[in-house]
Amino acid sequence: MHSSKALFSPSSSSTFLFSFSSTPQPLSRAFSHAPKPQQLRMEPLRAASQSNKEAKLWGGRFEESVTEAVESFTESISFDKLLSKYDIMGSKAHAQMLAQQSLISVKERDEIVKGLEDIERRIASGEFQWRTDREDVHMNIEAALIEMIGEPAKKLHTARSRNDQVLTDFRLWCRDAIDGIMGSMKRLQVSLITLALKNEGLIVPGYTHLQRAQPVLLQHLLLAYVEQIDRDIGRLVDCRARMNFCPLGACALAGTGLPIDRFMTSETLGFTAPLRNSSIFVIVPGT
């Protein structure tokens, strides 16, 4: 998994203090603004013994398992497990579509959905064992589902690649994160307006080129920040609208010959519509 940079989430306090740092932040902080409807109790990561290690998706030509150093370098489960909610959402929607299109049976769909819901419950309660040898959130959930229900779980990859699966998860997470950030920004605006109302008529020096220029009302300065934040909110609204298109069904690059219904999965997951071109997210990453 690749991570985007964390977005600034302002305080809702009535005081205002803006500080900016160019110091690189740890990769794990990329998900610091993901919405958390409930605090998940995550169990410590469990390293598998050498003999019980999971075979890598990319390890077909290797006769031996990787070293602990390589495993530690390549794993992303230590931070991308926060995508588990969205990975399960996408898989449930995909399973429902596959059954609707008679690509899997209703019985298989129900087993898959029930298994995913059980995994989601175990994650929420902290019972789920995250394994570093399974590298990421997608492989951890997939392997756990196979252990639970067997062959039906393997059919979940029908007409779906890891490519469109990962991007769908990340878009769902980004959408919720944007909503959370905009909520914080609106609360900051309210705090600034409240502070302005409490200081009606207070005159302070206005600065230009780092020098005092004109006397101005504190309210005038505070409301300038309100206007700036409003423009930033507009940018986030536009970002949300532009990225709210569903990649599911694009598969690895050029779609599938199976009779899937991309509009069904898109609507189920709350997207505006499916991506119109299946290869756009491979040719132009991040679009």
Secondary structure as the mmCIF struct_conf table of DSSP 4:
data_model
#
loop_
_struct_conf.conf_type_id
_struct_conf.id
_struct_conf.beg_label_comp_id
_struct_conf.beg_label_asym_id
_struct_conf.beg_label_seq_id
_struct_conf.end_label_comp_id
_struct_conf.end_label_asym_id
_struct_conf.end_label_seq_id
HELX_LH_PP_P HELX_LH_PP_P1 SER A 4 PHE A 8
BEND BEND1 SER A 13 THR A 15
BEND BEND2 THR A 23 THR A 23
HELX_LH_PP_P HELX_LH_PP_P2 PRO A 24 PRO A 26
HELX_RH_3T_P HELX_RH_3T_P1 LEU A 27 PHE A 31
TURN_TY1_P TURN_TY1_P1 SER A 32 HIS A 33
BEND BEND3 ALA A 34 ALA A 34
BEND BEND4 PRO A 37 GLN A 38
HELX_LH_PP_P HELX_LH_PP_P3 MET A 42 LEU A 45
STRN STRN1 ARG A 46 ARG A 46
HELX_LH_PP_P HELX_LH_PP_P4 ALA A 47 SER A 49
HELX_RH_3T_P HELX_RH_3T_P2 GLN A 50 ASN A 52
HELX_LH_PP_P HELX_LH_PP_P5 LYS A 53 LYS A 56
TURN_TY1_P TURN_TY1_P2 LEU A 57 TRP A 58
TURN_TY1_P TURN_TY1_P3 GLY A 60 ARG A 61
BEND BEND5 GLU A 63 GLU A 64
HELX_LH_PP_P HELX_LH_PP_P6 SER A 65 THR A 67
HELX_RH_AL_P HELX_RH_AL_P1 GLU A 68 THR A 74
HELX_RH_AL_P HELX_RH_AL_P2 ILE A 77 ASP A 80
HELX_RH_3T_P HELX_RH_3T_P3 LYS A 81 LEU A 83
HELX_RH_AL_P HELX_RH_AL_P3 SER A 84 GLN A 100
TURN_TY1_P TURN_TY1_P4 GLN A 101 SER A 102
BEND BEND6 LEU A 103 ILE A 104
HELX_RH_AL_P HELX_RH_AL_P4 VAL A 106 SER A 125
TURN_TY1_P TURN_TY1_P5 GLY A 126 GLY A 126
STRN STRN2 ARG A 131 ARG A 131
HELX_RH_3T_P HELX_RH_3T_P4 THR A 132 ARG A 134
BEND BEND7 ASP A 136 ASP A 136
HELX_RH_AL_P HELX_RH_AL_P5 VAL A 137 ILE A 149
HELX_RH_AL_P HELX_RH_AL_P6 GLU A 151 LYS A 154
HELX_RH_3T_P HELX_RH_3T_P5 LYS A 155 HIS A 157
TURN_TY1_P TURN_TY1_P6 THR A 158 ALA A 159
HELX_RH_AL_P HELX_RH_AL_P7 ARG A 162 LYS A 198
TURN_TY1_P TURN_TY1_P7 ASN A 199 GLY A 201
STRN STRN3 ILE A 203 THR A 208
TURN_TY1_P TURN_TY1_P8 HIS A 209 LEU A 210
STRN STRN4 GLN A 211 LEU A 217
HELX_RH_AL_P HELX_RH_AL_P8 LEU A 218 MET A 243
STRN STRN5 PHE A 245 CYS A 246
TURN_TY1_P TURN_TY1_P9 LEU A 248 GLY A 249
TURN_TY1_P TURN_TY1_P10 CYS A 251 ALA A 254
BEND BEND8 GLY A 257 LEU A 258
HELX_RH_AL_P HELX_RH_AL_P9 ARG A 262 THR A 268
TURN_TY1_P TURN_TY1_P11 LEU A 269 GLY A 270
BEND BEND9 THR A 272 THR A 272
STRN STRN6 ALA A 273 PRO A 274
BEND BEND10 ARG A 276 ASN A 277
TURN_TY1_P TURN_TY1_P12 SER A 278 SER A 279
HELX_RH_AL_P HELX_RH_AL_P10 ILE A 280 ILE A 283
BEND BEND11 VAL A 284 VAL A 284
TURN_TY1_P TURN_TY1_P13 PRO A 285 GLY A 286
#
